[in-house]
Amino acid sequence: MPIDQWIDAHFADQVDFLQALVRIPTDTPPGNNAPHADRTAELLTELGFTVEKHVVPTPVVKRGGMESVTNLIVRHRFGTYGPKIALNAHGDVVPPGEGWTHDPYGAEIVDGKLYGRASAVSKSDFATYTFALLALKNSGLPLRGAVELHFTYDEEFGGELGPGWLLREGVTRPDLLIAAGFSYQVVTAHNGCLQMEVTLHGLASHAAYPETGIDALQAANKLLTALYAHNDVLKTRRSEVEGITHPYLNVGRIEGGSNTNVVPGKVVLKLDRRMIPEESPAAVEAEVRALIESTVAQSPGIRLDMKRLLLANSMKPLPGAERLVAALQKHGEEVFGEPIPTSGTPLYTDVRLYTAQGIPAAIYGAGPRTVLESNAKRADEHLVLDDLKRATQVVARTLAELLERRSGA
């Protein structure tokens, strides 16, 4: 197939493109991601694209807990009319952490694998989608419609300054969306997420006179016990979506106390409650708040503050996504030589922001069968380069099918 041949012939350029992206850090936090967007725009321009830079105002970015966000859009039209299909991947990523045996920003290639932070999630799909679109541009096929590249930079903080901002500002309104994913399944649903900050205020006092204080840490200990016990209830709520099991509550961060000889007067907990697609976000938040309030009430003198940090809705399949999903499955099976199933994922993604606007979507891109295999968010994150090439072929073929100019149309 001419598309496959073009991708194969230009694969070295695609790898170079991805290496250049991996070598520029986009650790979030702190979230100073405009420099990466600027360099990405330069690389896209060198490839012949016209790039729009959409700078999120600094006060908005600061309120979101980041330093700089510039989102990129590339628009290419094939003829007139036809569907507008967006391809979205995020460039921000968690800091590398410890334990690496390869430079997290070195983009080193060893045994057919490219190592580096965001090599798999999801700078890889900057490369997948860019070169899939380039293959279409150079194919000579009679296509009708448009393709947009949406490269955004705040998925780690919830996506509201990336796709959320672009959609709210009316910068884009695609008919269909393909978003960053892995190669061996098409993800059609994902979990939602509630994140909260819970502050317990007691009264600090000298440890030699504990009766003069109110110990916030003891109250936090009771609360932690109640929160983790609640997981026994959550495990009984089973999702019917393949790949998603049950809800879960995790306390990911604790801060408190001032010194070893001081009764702790304040403790802050940050928790993450994953929601299966069948759950109501409002009901989940009400349940969590009620559990916290009733537990803290058992600790006299403790004052409670609760703040929602994030409420990310789940993603569910929308009418109109069927043809997109079927095309990805068909071409995936042809290219990879095995069935490509649909599934859900317990993660939450930026895709929910598109589906909340009624835009049918599917998650598909370059990568292994599971997140764990890629070491995403762990040391030695990597991408098998053969998966990158084949996923690019699948995406390009899918776009060609959806944009095909039919006789009489």
N, C-alpha and C positions, 0 to 999 in steps of 0.2 A: 504494500500500500504506500502511495507517495508520501503521505503524512509520516508514516513510520520511518521511511527512508530519510526524510529530511531531519527528523529528530535524531536518528542514528548518526547522520553525517555531522551534526552540529553538537553532539553530546559533550565533547571536550569543552566547548564554549559554555555550555550549560553548567558544567562542573566548576569552571573558573568563576562563573557568575555567583554560584552558591558559596564558594570559598570566600569570595570578596565580602559577602553578606555576613558570614559567620565570624570573620575577623574583626568586625566592628561590634563592641559590646553594646547590649541593650538591656542591661540588668535592671529589673523592675521589682522592688525599689533599687535605686532611687528614681528611675524612670526619666532619665534625660535622653530621650529617644529621637529628637529632631536631627542630630548629626547622622544617625543611620538612615533616616528618611532622605536627607539631602544626598547622601552617597548613592542610595538606591535610585533616586531620581536621575542622577548623573549616568548610572549604568543603563537604566532604561532608555534614556535619551540616546546614548551611544548605540543602542540596538534599534533605533529608528522610531521610538514611540514619543508621542507628546504627553507630557506628564503634568497633571494638576497637583499642586501642593495646597492642602487645606490645613492651615495652621490653627490649632485650637487656642483661643485667647489664654494668655498666661494666668489671669486670675481664676479662670475655670479649671485650668490644669492644676494649679496650686490647691484649690479646694478639693480636687480629686486625689491629692496626695502624691502627685508626680511633679516633675520639673519642666518637661517640654514634650509636646506631642504634635507632630506633623503627619497627617494622613495623606496617602497618595491615591490618586485615581488615574487610570489610563482608560481611554474610551476608543474603541475601534469599531467602525460600522462596515458591514458587508452589504452593499446594495441598500435598498429601501425596505421599510416595514420589517416584519419579522420580530421574534422575541429578543429581549435584552437579557443577557445572561451575565451575572456577576460572578467573579471568582475572588474569594476573600481568604487572606492569610494574615496572621499577626506576626510582627517582628519583635515584640517585647518578650522577655523571658525571665525566669527567676535567676538570681545570681548562681554562679557555678557551684559553690560549696567546696567541700574537701574530698580528697580521695581520688583525684584524677591521675591517670597514668599518661594522658595526652594533654597538651596545652588546650584548655577549653576555648581559646580563641585562635588556635593555630590552624584549624581546618585541615589537619593532617589526614592523608589517605593511607590506610594500611589494609592490605588484603581485601581490597574492594569496598572498604567502608570509610566514610568520611566522618571524622571525629570533631566534636565541638559543641558548645552550648548553642541550642536552637538548630542544630543540623537536622534534627528530625521534627521538632515542634517549635515554630513551623516556618522557619526561613526556607526549609526544603521546598515548601509549596509556593514561595515566591518564585523559585526556579521552575517548578512544575508548571505553574499557570502561565508564567511569562513565555516559556518556550513552547507550550501548547498553542498559545495565541500566535506566536511567530510562525509555527508550522502551518497554521491555517492561513495566515497572511501570504505565505509563500507557496500555498498548495495549488492555486489556480482553480479551486473548486467553485462552482456556482452557488454561493451562499447568500442568505438573506437574513438580516437581523443585526445584532450588535453584541460585542463582548466587552465587559469592563473588568479591569483589575482593581481590586480594593485592597490595598496594603495598609494595615492599621497597626496601632502601637499601644494599646492598653488592655489587652485581653486579661493579663494577670490581675488587673484591678477592676475587672468587670465589664469592660467593653463600652462603657457609656461615653467615653471620650473618643472611641474609634468608630465602629459602625453605628453605635447609638447616636453620636453627634452628627455624623454624615446624614443619617436618615431623618433626624429631627430638624436639621437645617435645610432639608429638601435638596441636598446636593445630588442625590441619586435616588432612583426608584426602579430597581430591576424587576423583571418578571419571574426570574428563576435565580437560584443561588447554588453554587458549589463552594464548599468551604473546606479548609485544611483538615486532612484526615490521614488515614493509612490505606494501604493498597489492597488488602485482602478481604475487606468488607465495606459495604456501603452503610454508613450509620444514618438512621432515619429518626432517632429519638435520643434524648439525653435527660439526665436528672436536672432538677433545679437546685438552688442553694440559698439558704438563709445564713448570713453571718451577723453576729451580734457582739457588742462589747458590753460586759456586765461589770459594774463597779460596786464593790462593797465598802462602805464607809463605817469604820468603827471609831475608836479613840486610842491614839498612841499613848503609851506610858512607859515608865522605866520597868524593866523586867524584874527588878527587885521588889516592885510594888504592883504586881499584875492586877490586883483587885481594883486599881484606880483606872484601868483601861478597859476598852472593849475590843477584843481580839478579832480583827477582820479575817485573819487567816483561818482561825478555827471555823468561822462561818463559811468561808470558802471551801474548807474541807468537807463540810456537810453538803454544800451545794454540788461539789464535784461528785460525791458519792451518789447523789440523787440523779444527776445528769447521766452518769455512766450506767446506772441501773435502768434508766429509761430506754437504753438500747435493747434490753430484753423485750420490751414492748414493741419497739420499732422492728425488730427482726421477725415479728409475726405478720407484718404488713408486706406481703409479697407482690412484686410487680409482675404483670403479664408480658412485659417487654423482654424479649430475648437479649441477654447481656446485662440486664439490670436485675438486681436481687431484691433489696429492701432498703428502707431509709437508714441513716446512721447519723449519730451526733458525736462530734469530736471537739475537744477543747485543745486548741493548738498553741495557746500562749497564755502565760500567767506572769503577772508582775505584782510585787507588793513588798511591804516592809521597808525599813530604813537602815536597820543595823541588827546585829545578833542580840544585843542587850536591850532591844526596844520591842514592846508588844506592838505587833503590826496594826496600824491604824487605817490602812487602805490596801485593798487587793483588787486588781483588774484581771478579768478573764476574757478571752476572745474565743468564741465558739463558732463552729461550722456545722450546720444541720442540712444534710443532703436530702432532697425531696424526690421521690419517684414520680414519674409523669402522672400517675393517677391521683396524686395528692393536691389539695388546694393550698396555695401559698399562704393565704390569709388564715386558714385554719391551722396550719403548721405554726405560724408565728404566734397565734393566740395560745396554742398549746404550750409552746416553749416558755412564753412569758408567764403563763399561769403556774407552770412547774417551778420556775425560778422564784416567783413571788411567794408561793406557799412554803417553799423550803427555807427561804431567807427569813420568813416570818417566825420561824422556830428559833431564831437567834436574836434575843432581845437586845435592843440598842443599835442594831445594825441598820444603816440607811442604804437603800438600794437605788442605783441608777442603771437604766438599760438604754442602749442605743443601737439601732439597726445600722449595720455597716454596708450590707448588700442584700438585695433580694433579687435573685436571678431565677426567672421562670424556667420551667422545663421546656424542652423542644418536643413537639409531637408532629407526626406527618400531616401535611395539609393537602387538601384536594389540589391536583395539578402537579404534584411531585412525582406521580407514577411514571410518566414517560421518561423523566430525568433519571430516576432510580433504575428503571429497566434498561436504559441505554448504558449506564455505568456498569451494570451487572453483565450485560451482554458483551461489551467490549473488554471488560475486565476478564471474563472467562476466556475470551479469544486470545488475549495477550498473555495472561498468566497461566493458561492451560489448566484451570481448575475453577469450580464454581465459586462465585463471589456472593456470599449471603448478605442479607440485610440484618442489622442488629441495632441494639441500643447501647449506650455507654453511660456509666455512672458519673462521668465528668459533666461539667457544665461548660458551654462554649458561647462564643459570640453569635452563633447561628440563631439563638433564641431571639435576638434583637431584630433579625430579619423576619422570622416567622411571626413575631408579635405584630408586624406590619402587614401580615397576610401574604408574605412572599414564600412560595414553596421552596424547599431546600433539601440538599443532601450533603453529607460530609464524606469527602473522598479525596485522597492525595497520596503522597509518597511516604512509605514507611512499612514496618513489619506488621505482624498479626496483632500484636498487643503493645500498649504503651510501655510495659515493663521490658519487653525485648529491646526497645530502642534506648533504654536508660534515660528517657525524658525526665527532666527535673532531678536526675541523679548524676553521679560521676560517670565520665566516659560516655555521654550521650553520643549516638552515632546513627548514620544512615547507610544502608546498603545501596550502593550506587546503581546497581541493576534495578532495584525497586524504583528509584527516581526515574530512570529512563522509561521503564514500562508504564509507570503511572502517568507520565507525560503523554505517552501514546494513547492510553485509555481516555484521558481527559480531552485530548485533541480529537480523537475519533468521536467521542460523545458530543462535543460541541459541533462537529461537522454534521452529525446526524440531526441534531436539533435545529440547526440553521440551514439545513438542506432546502434549496429552492425547488419546490415541486412544480411539475408541469401543470399549467392551468391555474396556478395560484397567483 
